[in-house]
Every structure is written in structure tokens, then in C-alpha cells.
Amino acid sequence: DKREHTFRFKLPAEPIAAWIDPDHWVLKKLEFSKPASFWKRQLSTDLHLAGRIEAGREISGWRTDESAALLEAAFHREKFWGGRLELAKALGDARTDAAYEALKRCLKTADHRSRRGVVEALAGFQGSEPVRILAGLARKDPAYRVRAAALRGLGRMRASAALPVILKALREDSWADVVRRGAVSALAGIQGVRSISRLKALSSAGQPLPVRMEALEWLGRLGSG
């Protein structure tokens, strides 16, 4: 019945880790202040995926070379692709040079779902090199969804230098038209209202339904903004 409660526990030795709701049964938003060593241990030893992701997000906020190294090691150690995707996102959120270099190395992962997470994280960095990396992946990555993620990333980066790659992708067939849809998103992201006439054409009858839906969504965004 009080706003605040204080609990004290007598322990036989100094603790090396601490968890609240270690099985993550409770739906909650939790701010848990604890020593850096505790977060490091949680990242490397927590048996629950949610706990490892929680630690990764916390460590990402340190924005140091050490935190980038910890997240990169956790990425390669993680067995579940969804965990790797979240750890890649944590690296991207750090926005440091060390995190960027770590993400470039993480691109070598064989699992395309994890690689898609790395691509999405790289799209948060500016400069000619990340644009060149994403443009290369948009052209030749073996996974359609990775190529689509690279195209969407180029759109978020406003990478006008990649327009030739994007226009070529508009003519490319793929499963569920994921590549062409990514190209539509990239084109709209880069050209803004200047892409409206092309988006109208892409939304017209005769175009593949997924492409029409993507174009119509962007027409709605651009028309309301």
C-alpha cells in the first residue's frame, strides 16, 4: 500500500548477479539499476532469451568499444536467429564506430534472418561506405528478404546515389515481390513527393498486388505529410 518499499537481504558473500522475474512471466516495464558486471554476466549466461536481449539493450547504451565487443561476441554466440537479430539491433542503436565495425563483421553470418537484422542496423549509419555496403547487398545477396531490407535501408538513408540499384530492383521478380516492394519503399524514401507519379503508376491495376499495396501505403504517407 506504499509507493516505495525497501528490501534488504543478508547474503553469505558479495553477489555476482541479480534478476527480477528471471523467467519473465510478468508483463512489465522495468528499470533495474545494477552494476555493469551484472549486465555482462546476464548477457553471457542468462538461459532466457528475453534476459539476454534485455542485457544487450542495456549494454548498447554504454556506447563504448567494450560494449560493442560484448554485443558482437554475444551475437556470434547466440543460437536463435531472433536473438541475433535483436543483438544486431542493439549494436545499431549504439551508433558508435566500434559498433559499426562489429556489424560489418556480423554480415558474414550464414543465417539470412540474422543477416537481415544486421542490414537493418547498418541503415542507421551515415556515410558513403554504409550506402555502398547496402547497395551491394541489394544487388546480390542470395536472400530476397535481405535484399529487400537493404533497399528499404537505402530509402531510410536517403541514398540518392543508389537510385540505379533501386530502379533496377523495381523490375526484378521475387517471392511475394519482396524485392520490388523494398524498391518501392526505397524510391519513395529517397524522392519523397517527387516519386508520386511513379507510385501512382505502381499502384494501378495490372501491377502485382503486393506492389500496389506498398505503393498505395506510400501515397498515403506522402499525401498526409
C-alpha positions as CSV (number, residue, x, y, z in Angstrom):
1,D,0.0,0.0,0.0
2,K,3.1,2.3,-0.2
3,R,4.6,3.9,-3.2
4,E,8.1,2.7,-2.2
5,H,9.4,-0.3,-0.4
6,T,12.9,-1.2,0.7
7,F,14.0,-4.8,1.0
8,R,17.3,-5.9,2.4
9,F,18.8,-9.4,2.1
10,K,21.6,-10.8,4.1
11,L,23.9,-12.8,1.8
12,P,26.9,-15.0,2.6
13,A,29.1,-13.2,0.1
14,E,29.1,-10.4,-2.4
15,P,26.6,-11.2,-5.2
16,I,27.7,-11.6,-8.8
17,A,24.3,-11.4,-10.5
18,A,20.7,-10.3,-9.8
19,W,17.4,-10.9,-11.5
20,I,13.9,-9.7,-11.0
21,D,11.4,-12.1,-12.6
22,P,14.1,-14.2,-14.2
23,D,11.5,-16.3,-16.1
24,H,9.8,-13.2,-17.5
25,W,6.3,-14.2,-16.5
26,V,5.2,-10.7,-15.6
27,L,4.2,-8.2,-18.3
28,K,6.1,-5.1,-17.2
29,K,8.3,-2.1,-17.9
30,L,11.2,-2.4,-15.5
31,E,14.1,0.0,-14.8
32,F,16.7,-2.1,-13.0
33,S,19.9,-0.3,-12.0
34,K,22.7,-2.8,-11.3
35,P,26.5,-2.9,-11.8
36,A,28.0,-3.3,-15.2
37,S,29.4,-6.7,-14.2
38,F,25.9,-8.0,-13.5
39,W,24.7,-7.0,-17.0
40,K,27.8,-8.6,-18.6
41,R,27.1,-11.8,-16.8
42,Q,23.4,-11.7,-17.7
43,L,24.3,-11.3,-21.4
44,S,26.6,-14.3,-21.4
45,T,24.9,-16.7,-19.0
46,D,21.1,-15.9,-18.9
47,L,19.2,-19.1,-20.0
48,H,16.2,-17.0,-21.1
49,L,16.3,-15.2,-24.4
50,A,14.4,-12.2,-23.1
51,G,17.1,-11.8,-20.4
52,R,19.9,-11.8,-22.9
53,I,18.1,-9.3,-25.1
54,E,17.4,-7.1,-22.0
55,A,21.1,-7.1,-21.2
56,G,22.1,-6.4,-24.8
57,R,19.8,-3.3,-24.9
58,E,21.3,-2.1,-21.6
59,I,24.9,-2.6,-22.7
60,S,24.2,-0.9,-26.0
61,G,23.5,2.3,-24.1
62,W,27.1,2.3,-22.8
63,R,28.3,3.3,-26.3
64,T,31.9,2.1,-25.7
65,D,34.4,0.0,-27.6
66,E,34.0,-2.7,-24.9
67,S,30.2,-2.7,-25.2
68,A,30.5,-3.2,-28.9
69,A,32.8,-6.1,-28.4
70,L,30.5,-7.7,-25.8
71,L,27.5,-7.4,-28.2
72,E,29.4,-8.8,-31.1
73,A,30.6,-11.8,-29.1
74,A,27.0,-12.3,-27.9
75,F,25.7,-12.2,-31.5
76,H,28.1,-14.9,-32.6
77,R,27.4,-17.0,-29.5
78,E,23.6,-16.7,-29.8
79,K,21.9,-19.8,-31.2
80,F,18.5,-18.4,-32.0
81,W,18.2,-16.2,-35.1
82,G,15.7,-13.9,-33.4
83,G,18.2,-13.3,-30.6
84,R,20.9,-12.5,-33.1
85,L,18.5,-10.1,-34.9
86,E,17.9,-8.2,-31.6
87,L,21.6,-8.1,-30.7
88,A,22.3,-6.6,-34.1
89,K,19.7,-4.0,-33.4
90,A,21.4,-3.2,-30.1
91,L,24.6,-2.7,-31.9
92,G,22.9,-0.4,-34.4
93,D,21.4,1.6,-31.5
94,A,24.8,2.3,-30.1
95,R,25.7,4.4,-33.2
96,T,29.5,4.2,-32.5
97,D,32.4,3.5,-34.8
98,A,33.1,0.3,-32.9
99,A,29.5,-0.9,-33.2
100,Y,29.6,-0.1,-37.0
101,E,32.8,-2.2,-37.5
102,A,31.2,-5.0,-35.4
103,L,28.1,-5.0,-37.6
104,K,30.2,-5.3,-40.8
105,R,31.8,-8.4,-39.4
106,C,28.4,-9.8,-38.4
107,L,27.3,-9.6,-42.0
108,K,29.3,-12.8,-42.5
109,T,26.7,-14.8,-40.6
110,A,25.2,-17.5,-42.8
111,D,21.7,-17.3,-41.5
112,H,19.8,-14.9,-43.7
113,R,17.3,-13.9,-41.0
114,S,20.1,-12.8,-38.7
115,R,21.8,-11.0,-41.6
116,R,18.6,-9.1,-42.3
117,G,18.9,-7.7,-38.7
118,V,22.4,-6.6,-39.4
119,V,21.4,-4.9,-42.6
120,E,18.6,-3.0,-40.8
121,A,21.1,-1.9,-38.1
122,L,23.6,-0.7,-40.7
123,A,20.9,1.5,-42.2
124,G,21.1,3.7,-39.1
125,F,24.7,4.8,-40.0
126,Q,25.5,7.6,-42.4
127,G,28.3,7.9,-44.9
128,S,29.3,6.6,-48.3
129,E,30.6,3.2,-47.1
130,P,27.3,2.0,-45.4
131,V,25.5,3.1,-48.6
132,R,27.9,1.1,-50.7
133,I,27.6,-1.9,-48.5
134,L,23.8,-1.8,-48.6
135,A,23.7,-1.2,-52.3
136,G,25.9,-4.3,-52.9
137,L,23.6,-6.4,-50.7
138,A,20.6,-5.1,-52.6
139,R,22.1,-6.3,-55.8
140,K,23.5,-9.7,-55.0
141,D,22.6,-11.1,-51.5
142,P,21.3,-14.6,-52.1
143,A,18.3,-14.0,-49.7
144,Y,15.4,-12.0,-51.1
145,R,14.4,-10.6,-47.7
146,V,18.0,-9.4,-47.1
147,R,17.9,-7.6,-50.4
148,A,14.6,-6.1,-49.6
149,A,15.9,-4.9,-46.2
150,A,18.9,-3.4,-47.9
151,L,16.7,-1.5,-50.3
152,R,14.4,-0.2,-47.5
153,G,17.6,0.8,-45.6
154,L,18.8,2.8,-48.6
155,G,15.5,4.6,-48.6
156,R,15.8,5.5,-44.9
157,M,19.3,6.8,-45.6
158,R,18.0,9.0,-48.4
159,A,20.8,7.4,-50.5
160,S,20.2,9.0,-53.9
161,A,23.5,7.6,-55.2
162,A,21.8,4.1,-55.0
163,L,18.9,5.1,-57.3
164,P,20.3,3.0,-60.2
165,V,20.2,-0.1,-58.0
166,I,16.7,0.7,-56.8
167,L,15.3,1.3,-60.3
168,K,16.7,-2.0,-61.4
169,A,15.2,-3.8,-58.4
170,L,11.8,-2.4,-59.5
171,R,12.0,-4.7,-62.5
172,E,13.0,-7.8,-60.6
173,D,10.7,-10.7,-59.8
174,S,10.9,-12.4,-56.4
175,W,8.8,-14.4,-54.0
176,A,5.9,-12.3,-52.8
177,D,7.5,-9.4,-54.7
178,V,9.6,-8.6,-51.5
179,V,12.4,-7.2,-53.6
180,R,10.2,-5.0,-55.7
181,R,8.3,-3.8,-52.6
182,G,11.6,-2.9,-51.0
183,A,12.5,-0.9,-54.1
184,V,9.2,1.0,-54.0
185,S,9.8,1.9,-50.3
186,A,13.4,3.0,-51.2
187,L,12.2,5.1,-54.1
188,A,9.6,6.9,-52.0
189,G,12.0,7.4,-49.1
190,I,14.6,9.0,-51.3
191,Q,12.5,11.0,-53.7
192,G,9.6,11.9,-51.5
193,V,6.8,13.7,-53.2
194,R,8.8,13.6,-56.5
195,S,8.0,9.9,-56.6
196,I,4.2,10.4,-56.5
197,S,3.7,10.0,-60.3
198,R,5.7,6.7,-60.3
199,L,3.9,5.5,-57.2
200,K,0.6,6.1,-58.9
201,A,1.7,4.0,-61.8
202,L,2.9,1.3,-59.5
203,S,-0.5,1.3,-57.6
204,S,-2.6,0.9,-60.8
205,A,-4.4,-2.2,-62.0
206,G,-2.2,-4.7,-63.7
207,Q,0.7,-4.3,-61.2
208,P,1.3,-7.2,-58.7
209,L,-1.0,-6.8,-55.7
210,P,1.9,-6.6,-53.1
211,V,3.5,-3.8,-55.1
212,R,0.2,-2.0,-55.5
213,M,-0.3,-2.2,-51.7
214,E,3.2,-0.9,-51.0
215,A,2.8,2.0,-53.4
216,L,-0.6,2.9,-52.0
217,E,0.8,2.9,-48.5
218,W,3.5,5.4,-49.5
219,L,1.0,7.5,-51.4
220,G,-1.0,7.8,-48.2
221,R,2.1,8.7,-46.2
222,L,3.3,11.3,-48.7
223,G,-0.1,12.8,-49.2
224,S,-0.6,13.3,-45.5
225,G,2.8,14.7,-44.8
